[in-house]
Amino acid sequence: MYKVLALDIRNVNKSYHNFQLKNVSFQLEKGYIMGFIGANGAGKTTTIKTILNMTHLDSGEIHIFGRNMAEYELELKQEIGYAMGGVDFYTRSKLKALTNVIKRFYANWDNETYRSYLQKFKLDENKRIAELSTGMKVKYSIAIALSHGAKLLILDEPTSGLDPVARDEMLDIFQGLVADGEISILFSTHITSDLEKCADYITFIENGKIVRSGEKEEFKESYLLLNGTATQLNEVKDRLISYKINSFGFTGLILAQNYDISWNIKAATPSLEEIMVYFAKKEDEYV
Ligand SMILES: Nc1ncnc2c1ncn2[C@@H]1O[C@H](COP(=O)(O)OP(=O)(O)OP(=O)(O)O)[C@@H](O)[C@H]1O
């Protein structure tokens, strides 16, 4: 069947004096959750800002629900909800006052939906923003987004700063939101266990370049974690992304397509965390 793309990023380039996004391309199909991962400074926030046109891109295109963001920014902004973990704005205002300002920007604002999310998320409108916990701030941003009919949620580290219980609750909320196939979520995080639990797709960025983007299990299965002896390491070292020496020999990450079964080295599918850790180790070796 023909796939509807909530987000289609095509060859985006953006340069700061000390950093570049290089030909960033990836797609998020409507109705799914995509986790956006990468080390500190890899370019997640910069990518998110270019999607939202908060920073100007040098070249490339962003299409949201089939329309070019450069041409339809105002219309598309009505369909996008954005939230960032741990940002304080208008901290002395009450939720009620802030909502009254925000809702004027949205043609499809729906008060009933807003009320129902306040109730569902147990948010008290008479509280001041400063009095909300990190998790409540994220919930408030999501309530606002859903009340103006956002169909694409772009969340920058929405679970960082949450305790494990609040995080788990937030992930359940995300899964509930995409369940009927209308809402799509892109969220960046360092917390790979969140993605193991709730992402359908993974996009991995390193130094401003997309290393890989794909369905979560396929993403993991495109790598193998090898466990072998010191002698075996000498034979395969050049093929590995990186490795660590341990008392039994070595553990190393390799692209599954570069693995040869005749080596007789124990191999298993890595976790997302292991993939990130071994990529970061490769960086260290270049320094
Ligand atoms: N406005 C700016 N001007 C110049 N450089 C910038 C600007 N914004 C970000 N950068 C640089 O771009 C690089 C990527 O930053 P970015 O915030 O996109 O990374 P990130 O993957 O979101 O990192 P983190 O996980 O730490 O949030 C960093 O080296 C940062 O210093």
The ligand as a Tripos MOL2 file, in Angstrom:
@<TRIPOS>MOLECULE
LIG
   31    33     1     0     0
SMALL
NO_CHARGES

@<TRIPOS>ATOM
      1 N1         23.3290   28.5910   17.0070 N.pl3     1 LIG1
      2 C1         24.4770   27.9030   16.8830 C.ar      1 LIG1
      3 N2         25.6080   28.5000   16.4420 N.ar      1 LIG1
      4 C2         26.7600   27.8130   16.3140 C.ar      1 LIG1
      5 N3         26.9010   26.4890   16.6160 N.ar      1 LIG1
      6 C3         25.8070   25.8410   17.0540 C.ar      1 LIG1
      7 C4         24.5440   26.5110   17.2210 C.ar      1 LIG1
      8 N4         23.6490   25.6030   17.6810 N.ar      1 LIG1
      9 C5         24.3280   24.4360   17.8040 C.ar      1 LIG1
     10 N5         25.6060   24.5710   17.4260 N.ar      1 LIG1
     11 C6         26.6280   23.4990   17.4010 C.3       1 LIG1
     12 O1         26.1700   22.4290   16.6270 O.3       1 LIG1
     13 C7         26.5830   21.1780   17.1830 C.3       1 LIG1
     14 C8         25.4000   20.2450   17.2970 C.3       1 LIG1
     15 O2         24.5500   20.6720   18.3420 O.3       1 LIG1
     16 P1         23.1160   20.0540   18.6170 P.3       1 LIG1
     17 O3         22.5280   20.8480   19.7320 O.co2     1 LIG1
     18 O4         22.3720   19.9350   17.3660 O.co2     1 LIG1
     19 O5         23.4980   18.5820   19.1030 O.3       1 LIG1
     20 P2         22.5890   17.5010   19.8470 P.3       1 LIG1
     21 O6         22.7760   16.2300   19.1010 O.co2     1 LIG1
     22 O7         21.2060   18.0050   19.9940 O.co2     1 LIG1
     23 O8         23.3150   17.4210   21.2370 O.3       1 LIG1
     24 P3         22.7670   17.1560   22.7360 P.3       1 LIG1
     25 O9         22.4940   15.7000   22.7900 O.co2     1 LIG1
     26 O10        23.9270   17.5310   23.5650 O.co2     1 LIG1
     27 O11        21.5590   18.0170   22.9260 O.co2     1 LIG1
     28 C9         27.2830   21.4900   18.4730 C.3       1 LIG1
     29 O12        28.6740   21.4250   18.2270 O.3       1 LIG1
     30 C10        26.8760   22.9100   18.7830 C.3       1 LIG1
     31 O13        27.9170   23.5950   19.4490 O.3       1 LIG1
@<TRIPOS>BOND
     1     1     2 1
     2     2     3 ar
     3     2     7 ar
     4     3     4 ar
     5     4     5 ar
     6     5     6 ar
     7     6     7 ar
     8     6    10 ar
     9     7     8 ar
    10     8     9 ar
    11     9    10 ar
    12    10    11 1
    13    11    12 1
    14    11    30 1
    15    12    13 1
    16    13    14 1
    17    13    28 1
    18    14    15 1
    19    15    16 1
    20    16    17 2
    21    16    18 1
    22    16    19 1
    23    19    20 1
    24    20    21 2
    25    20    22 1
    26    20    23 1
    27    23    24 1
    28    24    25 2
    29    24    26 1
    30    24    27 1
    31    28    29 1
    32    28    30 1
    33    30    31 1
@<TRIPOS>SUBSTRUCTURE
     1 LIG1         1 GROUP 0 **** ****
